[in-house]
Every structure is written in structure tokens, then in C-alpha cells.
Amino acid sequence: MYPRPRSHRPLIMGRNGAVGANHPAATQAGLDILRAGGNAADAAVATALALGVVEPMMSGLGGDGFYHLAIPGRPGAVFNGTGPAAGRAGVERFAAGIPVTGPLSISVPGALAGLAALHAAHGRLPWARLAEPAIGLAREGFAATHGFVHFAADNEARLLADARSAACFLGKTLGDLVIQPDLARSLEEIAAEGAEGFYRGRLAARLAAGLAGAGALVDAADLAACAAEVQAPIAIAYRGWEIRQTPPNSTGFTLLQMLKIIERFDLAALSPAARVHLMVEAKKLAFLDREAHGGDPRHAAIPLDRLLSDAHADALAARIDLAQAARPAAVADAAAGDTTYFCVVDAAGNAVSGIQSLNSAFGSGVTAGDTGILMNNRMAYWHLAPGHANRLAPGRRVRHTMNAPIVLRDGRLWGVLGTPGADNQVQVNLQVLTAMLDFGADPQSAVELPRWTSSQAGQGANWPHEGDDALTIEEDFGHPLLAELLARGHQLKRVGHLEGPCAMQVIRVLENGVRMAASDPRRDGWAGAY
């Protein structure tokens, strides 16, 4: 069993419901809905809308999301709220490359469509009730956190390029109120008219006008055509557990591939350094498949049966040298990405694993006119090379790093977990999962363990899709382990205590009904249960 690390957060436990989110106000919104008689779908909508207000650098109405639902005794469902490239966003417009910020980086926002579809299918409380926490937070303001202040300072140039964004988000110090009256009015319209108003109603007209004024390619026709898709989750068996994942255009299949590869090894028999080495090498191989096949399944076949087969896992595992790191070819920084994750489990055992994003911090930096809606920069995820599985085309959905796992045991909900972090997401999900499944770590201990993330040449999420051969690793692993990794040929980029990427949220459901909720101290998140 893993030793219990120095604890920064208590393990939260309750019998009736639990929520974990990357901001305490969003967690509270979800818990309040559960206490008011809402189910997991209701709480997920309230949590997601609140996160878009209090974590404006990470997600919001101008972004995308995946909402993965599990209901006891029924097949799972993924509500895919990711929007396509605009109808005018052809490859020919980007001969000089794809801008990572500004109006031309904006894609059609799909998150609200996904949330509305989730609520329509499984919600219990009225939609307008679920928008109330977000409206209050936007109108009355939230106190700027350490995380908000950090990301605003780091992205000052991005925000200064848009007067509305700069006025709303810059110049805040810790504890200052961030008030968003325009966003509050838009949320009030959404409360009254639902997603229909956002995509095809009065708010859609104002949003389209704001986008046109900024010079974006997304127009009223693109908004009107946007619709969520309900998909079946993909899944594998791992040492007796069922691991469900979000299907393409999510690249959650890479986590499943990594699990299948390392299942071929006895983790307990390996030294701690050898376990890290094995997982890093499994990640490298899975990411090669991600690059070759990740895309929009509506436009190209993705061979998931082969990618997730035992034969393919055997072949990939056989390529791993436990004594030597495989060496990619080039050097640059991988995309960090900025997203937000939340999870909900209600009293009946229904669960939502939800993830949503603007892509980079504060997305494009563009606020769409007087709507108060900060827009994504998801266009930066496209490739331009002919024949690439993720090549830009109007109307296609881009390949997403966002993924939202759910774990079952003997057909019953066992746990829900996930994290923001672009290319790092599946890597950290892997580490937390194996700590819990293979070594019996409780959720909070698993979240607080030292972590690593690997990057590869040509594998970065954002244009121009660079990457390096660095293994970013927290020094808490200790000098002997780091020395062993160096001896195996890894190029280490050392970071300090809890300075690694991602911000995990985990809910573990025990056989006696207790929900254990854990939240990562690396960001502003918090977990709650009752």
C-alpha cells in the first residue's frame, strides 16, 4: 500500500450525496441542489453553471463539455457538449497557422447544449432553479482566489486585447469581488428560455452580434445548428473493475489503453521508480495511437475495437523496456491547457463525471459583446496537415483531451474522478486510479501523492502541436527515485511540493453507502458530502 502522504485536505465523507469541484462556491451550489431534492443530473447542471462564473478562466457558456452519467442498473450515457468548427472555418483561412488567442481562435460553444440535454433526459428540478446559484454569483460577485489572481496576471496580454474582458477580470487582488452583471443578465435569459434561447433565440442574436463585432467566424447559423450528442461510454475491464470513459471525439480511450498496457505487469512487484517508468512508457505508446486516430467519429472511423483489444495491449506492452526510456525526437513545451472538472454522486447512487473548458486560460480572451460571455479558443486544437485524423474541416468536432471517467465494480458504482489539464489529464487519472485500485489508497491520499506528467515531440494539444521529451515530476518522490529515473534515460523537469499539474476531484462509494470525497490542494477546489 502507498504510504499516506502529508495531508493538506481532510477526507470528506457522507451517506446522502457528494460533490467535488474546482471552486468551493460551485461545490456548494451542487450540494444545495442535492439537499433541495435534486438528483445528480440537477446538481451537475448547477455546479457546471456556477463553475463558469467563479472559474471564468477555465470554463463557461462560451466553452465545451462532456457530461458522463451513470445510473444504477442502466447503461451509461455521455452528453457530448462540444461544438464544431464554424461553417466559415476552412483550412484555407489559416495558411499562416491557427491563432491561439483572439477572435479567429473561437469555435462554436457546445457546453450549454450538453447540460440542457442531460437535464432534459434525467433532471428532476426545474431548469430555472438550477441556474439560480450561477446568477447570484455573477450578479453579486465572487471573491478573487489565489488561482484567479495568478491566471489573470499570467494572461494579462490576452485580456488586454479585449476591453470588456480587461475591465471585468484585470486589476483584482486576493479577495476583491469579481462582478459580472452582463453575464448575470445572460444567465437570467438562459434560466427563462433554456439552451434554446442561447442557440436560436434572443440571446443567440446578441451573442452572434458580439462575435461578428469581434471578427469571429462563428455566426448565427453556426449557433442555430449546434446540438448535443448522446453517446454510449466506452469501457474496459481492469483487474476486476469496469472503467468507463467518454468516447471520441474525446481521447479518453488513451487512459483505457494505458490501463490495459500496465495490467500486463505486476505493479506491486516493481520498485516505485520502475512503476513510474512503466506508466510513462505506456503513456508514450498510447499517445502515438491518439495522434494517429483521435478525431471526430462522425467523419472518420476510429478503430476502438483494435485499440482497446488484448492483442494490441500485448503488442504495446512487449515494446516497453523496463530498463530504458523510449526516446522521442524533438524538444519544446507541451500544452498545459486550462479546464475544470467536477463530480457528483446522489443518494440513489446516480453519478455525473463532468468536464468543461474554454481550452486555454480565459480562452480566446474575447467577451462577446454585451453578453458577458467569454469565448473559447478551441480552434487551437485543430491540425492542418492533409490526412491527419484531426484535420480542420467546417462542421467537424475537434479532438478533445477532455475525458471524464467512471469506475464500477460488479455492476455497482465504485468511483468517479477526473481533472483538468489538457494532455496531462489522462496521465494523472492513471496515477490516481492505480493508487486506489492497485494499492488501496483512499481518495484524498491518492490525490495528494507526488505526480509526474510526460510530454512528447509533436504531441502537444494546441497548435503548432509541439512537445518535448521532458518528464515533469514533483520532487516529493525523493532523490533515490529521481536518480533511478535519470539512470533509465528520462529527462527530468523537477517541480516543488504540490507544484505539478492538474486538479483532481474524486468521489469513492463504499459498499456501506458512504461517499468519500477528495479534492486536490494544487488548485482552489473543494469537496463536500452530507
Order of alpha helices (4+ residues) and beta strands (2+ residues): beta-beta-alpha-alpha-beta-beta-alpha-alpha-beta-alpha-alpha-alpha-beta-alpha-alpha-alpha-beta-beta-beta-alpha-alpha-alpha-alpha-beta-beta-beta-beta-alpha-alpha-beta-beta-alpha-beta-beta-beta-beta
